[in-house]
Structure formats: C-alpha cells, structure tokens
Amino acid sequence: MTRQQADLLIVGGGVGGVSAALAALRRGRSVIMTEQTPWLGGQLTAQLVPSDEHRRIETTGRNRSYAQFRELVREHYRTYYPLTAAARAHEHLNPGAAWVSPLSVEPKAILAVIHGMLRPYEASGRLTLLLETSPAAVHTDGDRVTAVTVRDREGVEHDLAAPFVLDATELGDLLELGGVEFVTGRESRGETGEPGAPETGDPLDMQSVTWCFAIEHLAGQDHTIDRPDDYGFFRDWRPPQLDGEKMLGFRRAAHDGSIAREYTLRVNDDDDPFAIDVDHRNMGKAPELWNYRRVAARRQFEDGAYESDIVIVNWPMNDYVGGTLFGGDDAAVHWDRSKALSRSLLYWLQTEAPRPDGGAGWPGLRTVPRVTGTPDGFAMMPYFRESRRIRAERTILEQDFDRDFRDGRGAERYPDTVGVGHYYWIDRHSTTGGSAGGGGLPEPFEIPLGALLPRRVRNLLPAAKNIGTTHISNGSYRLQPVEWSIGEAVGALASYCLEHGLEPSAVRSDARRLDDFQRDLERGGVQLRWDPALRW
C-alpha cells in the first residue's frame, strides 16, 4: 500500500474542499485533495445545484475569493460562449437567467473555472488531486487522526497522512469512520433550547434529498422514456409532509406560516432574461418552474446557439422524503428510490403533467447528458441538505440569528467570527420524519470559529455542512457561499496552526492569537462582519 503525505489532507472536493485547498495553497502549503466523483465542485457540479445566494451577494456578504470565483465564471462565458451583445455587456451576467440565483450556469463551466484556479498549484506539485477516490478508514492515535485510507476507482487502497485533516465530504464521512462525536437529524428542544425545535429528537429525521437532472425541450419530437416500474406509486404518493397534496403535482399546501402555492410550468417561454427577479421575497403564489433553476437561457446567446433552454430539475416534486440515505439500515434502498422518484417525475412531465393549454405532458422533454457528465442526464449523486455534524465547541442555534428572537438587534456577533453568510430564510425542506419544513427569517449572520472545532479531536476540522449547527440552523449555514467561507476559514486555520505550532482550539482560547488569526483572514479577503445597519 502506497503512502502519501502533505501539510493538509482534504477529503472531499466539494465547495468547501475547493475553497479550503485554495486558502492553504495561497499560504504556501502542500495539499492532497480527494473527491469521490469525477468532478470537483460538489453541490455546484456533481449535484447540479445552481448557487443559492442572498440578495446582497454582488457587493457584500462574501469573501473576496468567492467574488473572484464568480467573476471568473462570468469571464469564462464572455470568453468562450456566443453571448448576445447585451448579455456580454451586462455587469451581472446571469447566463441561465434563473430566479434562484444571480449566477446560474451549467456545471461544466464551474468545473472549468475550479480547475483553472487550482491548476498552477497542481502544476507546481504542491497540490495532488485524487478523483474518484473515497475514504475507506480513518486511523487515530488517541485524539489525533494519523492517516486516512482511501480507495480509488480500481479498488486500490492508499494511505494519506497530514498534520491536519479536513473533512469536506458531503455527509461528514470521516466523522463516522474516525469515531469523531457527531449528531444527525433533529435535536429536541431540551437539548438545544431552540424555540422552534420539537419536544423530541430523532437522528433519522433529516431534510429531503433531491436527485437532480437536466432537461431541454424539442418541440415536435417524442423523447418519452419507458414507464418506470414504480411510476404508479410515485404518481399517487401523498406523503403526510404535503398535507394531502400529491408529490407529482404543481400544488403545495401552506405550512409554518407560508402561503399555498400553485407552481407553473411554461416550457421554453419566450421570457426576457433581463426581467428575471432574483429576489426570492417576490416569488409570490405561483412561482415559475421553467426559469427557476435554468442554467442556459437561449435568449442570452446568439440565434441558433441553443435549440432549447436548459433547466435543472430541483423542484418540490423530487424532494424525496421516503427515508434517509445514510444512518439507517435501509439507506441503500432510499438511495435508489430517491432517483426513482426523479425518474418518475420526468415521465410524469412527459406524459401527464397539466399544460397551460389544457393538454397533458411534454413528450419533447429530454435529459441532457452533455451537461451532467452522466449517461442518463441525472446528477452524479443526490443533493444532500444535511450531513453528520460535529459536536462542536460552539453550536450555532436558531436564536442566534432568527429575526423573531433578536429584538431588532441583528444576529449574534461572535468574538471568534471567521466569516459571514445570509439567505432569504432558514430554509428547511420537508423531512423524512414527517415535517413539512419551513423556517424563520435569518438576520445576516456570522460564522463562529467555535462551530468549526470538534470538542475532542485535535487535528480534524469540518469543511462543509458538517460544522456545529443544529437541524434548524443548518437551514441557512448549508448554502454554497457559506460553505465556501467555512472551507476558506479552516484551510487558513490549519495553515496558521502549522506556521505557529498551535492546535486549533488554542487559537480560539487565546485572545491575542485569535486576533492575529482574524487579521490574517482579513488580509486574505475574508469578510468577518456585516455592516451593523443591515438586517434581513
């Protein structure tokens, strides 16, 4: 068995893993980064999820490195894509003209930008990338991780070692493999003190997952897939989370103070890409699905460049609530059924979905494998909204930033802040335990260093959705710009500890060291606090 060593070992090449690697590499460190899929980028690429961003993202509430990443994506389009003159000149180019995000693009464009940002370090030998490689075992000595055994696509195992190990996996895999204390699912009110928490906890009550896929529509053609074997079940499924509504349907009942919605679908509607409103507060009672997560709006490109818009289907209709995809004995069953739901949704859209003209179905819909990097046009892996979460030195609670509990004071100002984030709401989707989801309105919030520090293990740090949040607070801290900031903070922290011969907890517990580290972050372009005048 081969053994490789570097300053940092990052297991998981998603959003947090990439930003952690860049932070460490820019500080002169050597990095080994593994990723279980063929693509870096996690949510943004292999899971087909356009970035969920807050309404101030163009000017504040993000790190300089994330702003640079976004501009590189836009420049990639301006350089290589046949944009219209108006699209090319637009300062805030949004190639997909989607209302979910001010920068909705095809995943391969993001993949190209990520590799471009990392390539100089890979060429110099300071970065080693191991794709299609998954963790198999974590080796420990007391409270330290000594090595991680990984397995490549050929089944060959390798030992990887580093003074600091970052868990940037989508599900916090190293926490379980290494015996690191963690939680999953929902906590009880007695455990967290959160006003919105239920009386009882359940580690298997997690937010729904979504197996996304990409579609386009070719009028006059028939691309109807074979009827899925379990289509009858999913077509008629009325899970309790939907309060009587069918899963495969455009209606959604009101819950937790929200309004009832009747989603619309106008396939290849000739909409104006510059008229799209990306402020989610204005989504109204009849949100449009076609331009919801669109990644290529044909009117943004020269005539003939695209036969159809290209749309990512990450809709309420394929939020799978049948069971958990990790942690339970039947996880493998639900992994398959989550994709089966999406396959049935595709068939329903092609055959039975009600059209605005009174007809049923769009047989011209088809998946787009050239966008997804998979033979069937579905994502490489499902979109996970929850992960294993560390037992942290400081757990982020609902009352830290929910507007209803802040008395106009804004979110908690943490002395150990290492980044900021925001979103339109504390976005909890329906859950496997029967909850309809829903959440409060978050004030612009900070990321405390204490939430990135396990209580016991000394050299393993979380770098994704596996930080010290709760089932509730995860609803805002799980989003892509926040995960980028989390990754950057832990990549910088590991580098700082290597430089000064410290352990991470010592940085937080020493006011002088903490101040020095925060100055290091600010020099690197990390935003530590919001303008105190800004509110939700």
RAHULIN-V409461 format. One record per pair of residues at least 4 apart in sequence whose ideal C-beta (glycine too) atoms are under 7 Angstrom apart, sorted by sequence separation. I is the first residue (numbers start at 1). J is the second residue. If there is no record, write none. Layout:
i = <I & I>
j = <J & J>
//
This chain:
i = <13 & 15 & 16 & 17 & 18 & 19 & 20 & 21 & 22 & 23 & 25 & 41 & 42 & 43 & 53 & 56 & 57 & 62 & 64 & 65 & 66 & 67 & 68 & 69 & 70 & 71 & 72 & 74 & 75 & 76 & 77 & 83 & 84 & 85 & 86 & 94 & 100 & 105 & 107 & 108 & 109 & 110 & 111 & 112 & 113 & 114 & 115 & 118 & 119 & 120 & 140 & 151 & 152 & 169 & 173 & 174 & 183 & 187 & 189 & 227 & 230 & 231 & 232 & 233 & 238 & 245 & 254 & 271 & 283 & 288 & 290 & 301 & 324 & 327 & 330 & 331 & 332 & 333 & 334 & 336 & 337 & 339 & 340 & 341 & 342 & 343 & 344 & 345 & 346 & 347 & 348 & 349 & 355 & 368 & 374 & 396 & 398 & 402 & 406 & 423 & 431 & 447 & 449 & 462 & 469 & 470 & 473 & 474 & 479 & 480 & 481 & 482 & 483 & 484 & 485 & 486 & 487 & 488 & 489 & 490 & 491 & 492 & 493 & 494 & 495 & 496 & 502 & 505 & 506 & 510 & 511 & 512 & 513 & 514 & 515 & 516 & 517 & 518 & 519 & 520 & 522 & 530 & 12 & 13 & 24 & 35 & 40 & 41 & 42 & 44 & 56 & 57 & 62 & 78 & 83 & 105 & 121 & 122 & 140 & 141 & 167 & 169 & 175 & 187 & 189 & 192 & 242 & 254 & 277 & 287 & 301 & 313 & 323 & 326 & 348 & 355 & 369 & 372 & 406 & 430 & 462 & 469 & 477 & 497 & 502 & 521 & 25 & 39 & 43 & 77 & 87 & 98 & 121 & 140 & 151 & 174 & 238 & 245 & 254 & 325 & 354 & 369 & 372 & 374 & 399 & 430 & 431 & 454 & 497 & 507 & 508 & 522 & 10 & 24 & 39 & 44 & 54 & 122 & 138 & 139 & 150 & 167 & 175 & 238 & 245 & 253 & 323 & 324 & 353 & 369 & 372 & 373 & 430 & 497 & 506 & 507 & 521 & 94 & 96 & 139 & 149 & 150 & 167 & 189 & 238 & 239 & 245 & 252 & 298 & 352 & 353 & 369 & 429 & 469 & 37 & 94 & 96 & 118 & 165 & 188 & 189 & 237 & 244 & 252 & 325 & 352 & 367 & 368 & 428 & 452 & 465 & 10 & 21 & 78 & 92 & 94 & 95 & 138 & 149 & 150 & 172 & 187 & 188 & 189 & 191 & 236 & 237 & 242 & 243 & 296 & 298 & 324 & 325 & 351 & 367 & 401 & 428 & 452 & 467 & 497 & 507 & 518 & 10 & 188 & 242 & 251 & 298 & 323 & 350 & 367 & 400 & 401 & 428 & 493 & 496 & 502 & 21 & 137 & 147 & 148 & 186 & 188 & 243 & 250 & 297 & 322 & 349 & 350 & 400 & 427 & 135 & 136 & 147 & 188 & 234 & 235 & 250 & 296 & 325 & 349 & 350 & 426 & 465 & 136 & 147 & 187 & 234 & 296 & 425 & 426 & 493 & 135 & 136 & 146 & 186 & 276 & 294 & 295 & 322 & 350 & 425 & 452 & 8 & 17 & 77 & 134 & 186 & 294 & 349 & 425 & 426 & 451 & 7 & 133 & 134 & 148 & 185 & 294 & 295 & 320 & 425 & 451 & 77 & 133 & 185 & 293 & 320 & 451 & 465 & 74 & 133 & 184 & 185 & 186 & 293 & 423 & 464 & 467 & 13 & 130 & 132 & 145 & 185 & 271 & 422 & 8 & 10 & 13 & 132 & 136 & 185 & 269 & 290 & 293 & 320 & 496 & 7 & 13 & 18 & 130 & 184 & 264 & 266 & 422 & 464 & 7 & 8 & 9 & 10 & 11 & 12 & 18 & 262 & 263 & 267 & 318 & 422 & 463 & 6 & 7 & 261 & 262 & 263 & 264 & 265 & 266 & 273 & 318 & 402 & 420 & 421 & 463 & 493 & 496 & 6 & 261 & 264 & 265 & 420 & 6 & 15 & 148 & 259 & 261 & 263 & 273 & 289 & 420 & 421 & 13 & 14 & 15 & 273 & 318 & 420 & 463 & 4 & 14 & 15 & 317 & 419 & 492 & 13 & 14 & 15 & 417 & 418 & 461 & 492 & 73 & 417 & 417 & 418 & 445 & 73 & 77 & 313 & 411 & 414 & 416 & 461 & 489 & 492 & 70 & 76 & 145 & 410 & 411 & 413 & 416 & 439 & 461 & 58 & 411 & 414 & 416 & 442 & 452 & 411 & 73 & 76 & 138 & 342 & 404 & 439 & 73 & 76 & 403 & 406 & 452 & 135 & 140 & 402 & 403 & 447 & 452 & 488 & 135 & 138 & 140 & 339 & 403 & 447 & 73 & 137 & 138 & 268 & 402 & 403 & 72 & 268 & 401 & 135 & 401 & 447 & 22 & 461 & 58 & 69 & 338 & 385 & 401 & 428 & 57 & 458 & 19 & 50 & 426 & 428 & 50 & 52 & 53 & 427 & 52 & 53 & 426 & 427 & 50 & 51 & 217 & 426 & 50 & 217 & 453 & 51 & 396 & 453 & 423 & 50 & 394 & 396 & 421 & 453 & 394 & 395 & 421 & 423 & 325 & 393 & 394 & 310 & 392 & 450 & 48 & 392 & 449 & 393 & 421 & 310 & 392 & 421 & 45 & 392 & 393 & 44 & 391 & 392 & 252 & 390 & 391 & 421 & 45 & 420 & 41 & 44 & 45 & 419 & 419 & 41 & 248 & 314 & 41 & 247 & 419 & 40 & 418 & 39 & 390 & 396 & 398 & 41 & 395 & 396 & 397 & 40 & 394 & 398 & 392 & 395 & 398 & 390 & 392 & 397 & 387 & 389 & 390 & 396 & 387 & 388 & 389 & 390 & 386 & 387 & 389 & 241 & 389 & 396 & 239 & 446 & 444 & 265 & 386 & 218 & 218 & 266 & 444 & 216 & 217 & 216 & 416 & 443 & 38 & 216 & 385 & 443 & 33 & 38 & 216 & 442 & 22 & 31 & 37 & 267 & 441 & 18 & 25 & 30 & 31 & 32 & 33 & 34 & 35 & 36 & 214 & 215 & 248 & 21 & 36 & 214 & 248 & 32 & 35 & 36 & 214 & 215 & 416 & 34 & 212 & 213 & 248 & 25 & 212 & 25 & 212 & 418 & 210 & 21 & 211 & 234 & 419 & 420 & 210 & 324 & 419 & 210 & 235 & 321 & 323 & 419 & 420 & 210 & 230 & 234 & 319 & 321 & 418 & 420 & 208 & 209 & 319 & 321 & 417 & 208 & 228 & 393 & 417 & 208 & 231 & 235 & 230 & 228 & 393 & 34 & 209 & 228 & 231 & 206 & 228 & 204 & 227 & 225 & 6 & 225 & 410 & 204 & 4 & 11 & 203 & 204 & 225 & 410 & 224 & 211 & 224 & 32 & 42 & 211 & 209 & 213 & 32 & 211 & 213 & 403 & 11 & 9 & 224 & 223 & 222 & 223 & 223 & 184 & 221 & 223 & 281 & 220 & 280 & 217 & 219 & 20 & 218 & 217 & 20 & 217 & 218 & 215 & 216 & 9 & 17 & 215 & 9 & 16 & 215 & 216 & 9 & 214 & 215 & 4 & 8 & 11 & 14 & 213 & 214 & 7 & 11 & 12 & 171 & 1 & 2 & 3 & 4 & 5 & 6 & 7 & 8 & 9 & 10 & 11 & 12 & 14 & 1 & 5 & 9 & 11 & 12 & 214 & 1 & 3 & 8 & 10 & 11 & 12 & 214 & 11 & 49 & 214 & 48 & 213 & 47 & 213 & 48 & 213 & 211 & 212 & 211 & 211 & 212 & 210 & 209 & 210 & 209 & 209 & 97 & 102 & 209 & 99 & 101 & 99 & 207 & 97 & 99 & 207 & 206 & 256 & 258 & 255 & 257 & 256 & 255 & 104 & 106 & 241 & 104 & 105 & 106 & 104 & 99 & 100 & 98 & 99 & 100 & 241 & 243 & 97 & 98 & 240 & 241 & 98 & 241 & 98 & 97 & 96 & 96 & 96 & 97 & 95 & 96 & 95 & 196 & 97 & 194 & 195 & 106 & 184 & 193 & 194 & 195 & 95 & 192 & 194 & 182 & 183 & 182 & 182 & 183 & 182 & 180 & 181 & 195 & 176 & 87 & 171 & 175 & 170 & 172 & 175 & 84 & 171 & 172 & 83 & 84 & 170 & 171 & 172 & 83 & 84 & 82 & 81 & 82 & 207 & 208 & 207 & 208 & 82 & 208 & 55 & 207 & 206 & 205 & 206 & 205 & 204 & 205 & 202 & 50 & 196 & 50 & 186 & 50 & 108 & 48 & 107 & 49 & 106 & 48 & 181 & 180 & 181 & 181 & 197 & 194 & 196 & 180 & 192 & 194 & 180 & 178 & 187 & 187 & 186 & 174 & 185 & 172 & 175 & 167 & 165 & 170 & 172 & 164 & 165 & 166 & 167 & 168 & 169 & 163 & 167 & 168 & 164 & 166 & 167 & 145 & 143 & 143 & 144 & 145 & 143 & 144 & 145 & 168 & 48 & 166 & 166 & 164 & 48 & 47 & 46 & 164 & 39 & 46 & 47 & 49 & 38 & 46 & 47 & 163 & 47 & 43 & 39 & 37 & 37 & 63 & 61 & 61 & 54 & 54 & 54 & 52 & 61 & 66 & 66 & 62 & 63 & 63 & 65 & 57 & 63 & 52 & 52 & 53 & 51 & 51 & 44 & 43 & 20 & 17 & 16 & 16 & 14 & 12 & 10 & 65 & 64 & 63 & 63 & 63 & 15 & 19 & 23 & 27 & 62 & 29 & 61 & 16 & 20 & 24 & 15 & 16 & 19 & 20 & 23 & 27 & 15 & 18 & 19 & 23 & 29 & 61 & 16 & 17 & 20 & 21 & 24 & 16 & 20 & 24 & 15 & 19 & 23 & 8 & 7 & 23>
j = <17 & 19 & 20 & 21 & 22 & 23 & 24 & 25 & 26 & 27 & 29 & 45 & 46 & 47 & 57 & 60 & 61 & 66 & 68 & 69 & 70 & 71 & 72 & 73 & 74 & 75 & 76 & 78 & 79 & 80 & 81 & 87 & 88 & 89 & 90 & 98 & 104 & 109 & 111 & 112 & 113 & 114 & 115 & 116 & 117 & 118 & 119 & 122 & 123 & 124 & 144 & 155 & 156 & 173 & 177 & 178 & 187 & 191 & 193 & 231 & 234 & 235 & 236 & 237 & 242 & 249 & 258 & 275 & 287 & 292 & 294 & 305 & 328 & 331 & 334 & 335 & 336 & 337 & 338 & 340 & 341 & 343 & 344 & 345 & 346 & 347 & 348 & 349 & 350 & 351 & 352 & 353 & 359 & 372 & 378 & 400 & 402 & 406 & 410 & 427 & 435 & 451 & 453 & 466 & 473 & 474 & 477 & 478 & 483 & 484 & 485 & 486 & 487 & 488 & 489 & 490 & 491 & 492 & 493 & 494 & 495 & 496 & 497 & 498 & 499 & 500 & 506 & 509 & 510 & 514 & 515 & 516 & 517 & 518 & 519 & 520 & 521 & 522 & 523 & 524 & 526 & 534 & 17 & 18 & 29 & 40 & 45 & 46 & 47 & 49 & 61 & 62 & 67 & 83 & 88 & 110 & 126 & 127 & 145 & 146 & 172 & 174 & 180 & 192 & 194 & 197 & 247 & 259 & 282 & 292 & 306 & 318 & 328 & 331 & 353 & 360 & 374 & 377 & 411 & 435 & 467 & 474 & 482 & 502 & 507 & 526 & 31 & 45 & 49 & 83 & 93 & 104 & 127 & 146 & 157 & 180 & 244 & 251 & 260 & 331 & 360 & 375 & 378 & 380 & 405 & 436 & 437 & 460 & 503 & 513 & 514 & 528 & 17 & 31 & 46 & 51 & 61 & 129 & 145 & 146 & 157 & 174 & 182 & 245 & 252 & 260 & 330 & 331 & 360 & 376 & 379 & 380 & 437 & 504 & 513 & 514 & 528 & 102 & 104 & 147 & 157 & 158 & 175 & 197 & 246 & 247 & 253 & 260 & 306 & 360 & 361 & 377 & 437 & 477 & 46 & 103 & 105 & 127 & 174 & 197 & 198 & 246 & 253 & 261 & 334 & 361 & 376 & 377 & 437 & 461 & 474 & 20 & 31 & 88 & 102 & 104 & 105 & 148 & 159 & 160 & 182 & 197 & 198 & 199 & 201 & 246 & 247 & 252 & 253 & 306 & 308 & 334 & 335 & 361 & 377 & 411 & 438 & 462 & 477 & 507 & 517 & 528 & 21 & 199 & 253 & 262 & 309 & 334 & 361 & 378 & 411 & 412 & 439 & 504 & 507 & 513 & 33 & 149 & 159 & 160 & 198 & 200 & 255 & 262 & 309 & 334 & 361 & 362 & 412 & 439 & 148 & 149 & 160 & 201 & 247 & 248 & 263 & 309 & 338 & 362 & 363 & 439 & 478 & 150 & 161 & 201 & 248 & 310 & 439 & 440 & 507 & 150 & 151 & 161 & 201 & 291 & 309 & 310 & 337 & 365 & 440 & 467 & 24 & 33 & 93 & 150 & 202 & 310 & 365 & 441 & 442 & 467 & 24 & 150 & 151 & 165 & 202 & 311 & 312 & 337 & 442 & 468 & 95 & 151 & 203 & 311 & 338 & 469 & 483 & 93 & 152 & 203 & 204 & 205 & 312 & 442 & 483 & 486 & 33 & 150 & 152 & 165 & 205 & 291 & 442 & 29 & 31 & 34 & 153 & 157 & 206 & 290 & 311 & 314 & 341 & 517 & 29 & 35 & 40 & 152 & 206 & 286 & 288 & 444 & 486 & 30 & 31 & 32 & 33 & 34 & 35 & 41 & 285 & 286 & 290 & 341 & 445 & 486 & 30 & 31 & 285 & 286 & 287 & 288 & 289 & 290 & 297 & 342 & 426 & 444 & 445 & 487 & 517 & 520 & 31 & 286 & 289 & 290 & 445 & 32 & 41 & 174 & 285 & 287 & 289 & 299 & 315 & 446 & 447 & 40 & 41 & 42 & 300 & 345 & 447 & 490 & 32 & 42 & 43 & 345 & 447 & 520 & 42 & 43 & 44 & 446 & 447 & 490 & 521 & 103 & 447 & 448 & 449 & 476 & 105 & 109 & 345 & 443 & 446 & 448 & 493 & 521 & 524 & 103 & 109 & 178 & 443 & 444 & 446 & 449 & 472 & 494 & 92 & 445 & 448 & 450 & 476 & 486 & 446 & 109 & 112 & 174 & 378 & 440 & 475 & 110 & 113 & 440 & 443 & 489 & 173 & 178 & 440 & 441 & 485 & 490 & 526 & 174 & 177 & 179 & 378 & 442 & 486 & 113 & 177 & 178 & 308 & 442 & 443 & 113 & 309 & 442 & 177 & 443 & 489 & 65 & 504 & 102 & 113 & 382 & 429 & 445 & 472 & 102 & 503 & 65 & 96 & 472 & 475 & 98 & 100 & 101 & 475 & 101 & 102 & 475 & 476 & 100 & 101 & 267 & 476 & 101 & 268 & 504 & 103 & 448 & 505 & 476 & 104 & 448 & 451 & 476 & 508 & 450 & 451 & 477 & 479 & 382 & 450 & 451 & 368 & 450 & 508 & 107 & 451 & 508 & 453 & 481 & 371 & 453 & 482 & 107 & 454 & 455 & 107 & 454 & 455 & 316 & 454 & 455 & 485 & 110 & 485 & 107 & 110 & 111 & 485 & 486 & 110 & 317 & 383 & 111 & 317 & 489 & 111 & 489 & 111 & 462 & 468 & 470 & 114 & 468 & 469 & 470 & 114 & 468 & 472 & 467 & 470 & 473 & 466 & 468 & 473 & 464 & 466 & 467 & 473 & 465 & 466 & 467 & 468 & 465 & 466 & 468 & 321 & 469 & 477 & 321 & 529 & 530 & 353 & 474 & 307 & 308 & 356 & 534 & 307 & 308 & 308 & 508 & 535 & 131 & 309 & 478 & 536 & 127 & 132 & 310 & 536 & 117 & 126 & 132 & 362 & 536 & 114 & 121 & 126 & 127 & 128 & 129 & 130 & 131 & 132 & 310 & 311 & 344 & 118 & 133 & 311 & 345 & 130 & 133 & 134 & 312 & 313 & 514 & 133 & 312 & 313 & 348 & 126 & 313 & 127 & 314 & 521 & 314 & 127 & 318 & 341 & 526 & 527 & 318 & 432 & 527 & 319 & 344 & 430 & 432 & 528 & 529 & 320 & 340 & 344 & 429 & 431 & 528 & 530 & 319 & 320 & 430 & 432 & 528 & 320 & 340 & 505 & 529 & 321 & 344 & 348 & 344 & 343 & 508 & 150 & 325 & 344 & 347 & 324 & 347 & 324 & 347 & 346 & 128 & 347 & 532 & 327 & 128 & 135 & 327 & 328 & 350 & 535 & 350 & 338 & 351 & 160 & 170 & 339 & 338 & 342 & 162 & 342 & 346 & 536 & 148 & 148 & 363 & 363 & 363 & 364 & 365 & 327 & 364 & 366 & 424 & 364 & 424 & 362 & 364 & 166 & 364 & 364 & 168 & 365 & 366 & 365 & 366 & 160 & 168 & 366 & 161 & 168 & 367 & 368 & 162 & 367 & 368 & 158 & 162 & 165 & 168 & 367 & 368 & 162 & 166 & 167 & 326 & 157 & 158 & 159 & 160 & 161 & 162 & 163 & 164 & 165 & 166 & 167 & 168 & 170 & 158 & 162 & 166 & 168 & 169 & 371 & 159 & 161 & 166 & 168 & 169 & 170 & 372 & 174 & 212 & 377 & 212 & 377 & 212 & 378 & 214 & 379 & 378 & 379 & 379 & 382 & 383 & 382 & 382 & 383 & 383 & 384 & 273 & 278 & 385 & 276 & 278 & 277 & 385 & 276 & 278 & 386 & 386 & 436 & 438 & 436 & 438 & 438 & 438 & 293 & 295 & 430 & 294 & 295 & 296 & 295 & 291 & 292 & 291 & 292 & 293 & 434 & 436 & 291 & 292 & 434 & 435 & 293 & 436 & 294 & 294 & 294 & 295 & 296 & 297 & 296 & 297 & 297 & 398 & 300 & 397 & 398 & 310 & 388 & 397 & 398 & 399 & 300 & 397 & 399 & 388 & 389 & 389 & 390 & 391 & 391 & 390 & 391 & 405 & 388 & 300 & 384 & 388 & 384 & 387 & 390 & 300 & 387 & 388 & 300 & 301 & 387 & 388 & 389 & 301 & 302 & 301 & 301 & 302 & 428 & 429 & 429 & 430 & 305 & 431 & 279 & 431 & 431 & 431 & 432 & 432 & 432 & 433 & 433 & 293 & 440 & 295 & 433 & 312 & 371 & 312 & 371 & 314 & 371 & 314 & 454 & 454 & 455 & 456 & 472 & 470 & 472 & 457 & 470 & 472 & 460 & 460 & 470 & 471 & 471 & 460 & 471 & 462 & 466 & 460 & 459 & 464 & 466 & 459 & 460 & 461 & 462 & 463 & 464 & 459 & 463 & 464 & 461 & 463 & 466 & 457 & 456 & 457 & 458 & 459 & 458 & 459 & 460 & 487 & 372 & 490 & 494 & 494 & 379 & 379 & 379 & 497 & 373 & 380 & 381 & 383 & 373 & 381 & 382 & 498 & 383 & 383 & 380 & 380 & 381 & 419 & 420 & 422 & 422 & 423 & 424 & 423 & 444 & 481 & 484 & 481 & 484 & 485 & 488 & 481 & 488 & 479 & 480 & 481 & 480 & 481 & 480 & 480 & 463 & 463 & 463 & 464 & 464 & 464 & 463 & 525 & 525 & 525 & 526 & 527 & 480 & 484 & 488 & 492 & 527 & 495 & 527 & 483 & 487 & 491 & 483 & 484 & 487 & 488 & 491 & 495 & 484 & 487 & 488 & 492 & 498 & 530 & 486 & 487 & 490 & 491 & 494 & 487 & 491 & 495 & 487 & 491 & 495 & 494 & 498 & 524>
//
